[in-house]
């Protein structure tokens, strides 16, 4: 700690989790999109400088990887990677953000939030009937979550993805639409600001071509969008990656 400091404020945002990929399956069956990744959790504390050691190690959480696209017929999607928490020595830590699950014939669950002063936003979940992907949730201190991927119903109707979550600092990622517009990332927070990032939009499903991948979450701690489901013979959509976290330390004299 700097000489003469009387108090130290620490803000942590963990990495956002990756989205899951969509299922690839046969006509006449339900094929769910992948779930959206959770946003990175936030933690804040004001310490008296006297309780801290002279040197404190800092770790910055990394965004999780997106679930890989499925290239084998009649196969569930892949779960994304967790977003790792950020830490300030042994004094303060934000928990890991949980990844979106891969799409199956019944579900594509959004990633659950991790622990912290303010828990990360839970990821959007896929429709159990193969409909449009669920919308991601907003973040205030923590990162917003990703939207889920679109599914294909047993009646063989392909659906759009879900919008990512947003917050007051930036926009959310937009959902992908079937065989046309790709999902988008949110606008990123200013470098070094510590403001939470928006979640990526979920990819749309397709019966005629490869499904869309989910869009990535952005800094700080935005969750990745889930990928869309596909018909056998075409790849499902991969999940989007999560945005990295941050550690902000301010000393008061």
Buried (B, 14 or more C-beta within 10 A) or exposed (E): BEEEBEBBEBBBBBBBBBBBBBBBBEEEBBBBBBBBBBBBBBBBEEBEBEEBEEEBEEBBBBBBBBBBBBEEEEBBBBBBBBBBBBBBBEBBBBBBBBBBBBBBBEBBBBBBBBBBBBBBBBBBBBBBBBBBBBBBBBBEBBBBBBBBBBBBBEEBBBBBBBBBBBBEBBBBBBBBBBBEBBBBBBBBBEEEEBBBBBBBBBBBBBBEEBBBBBBBBBBBBBBBBBBBBBBBEBBBBBBBBBBBBBBBBEBEE
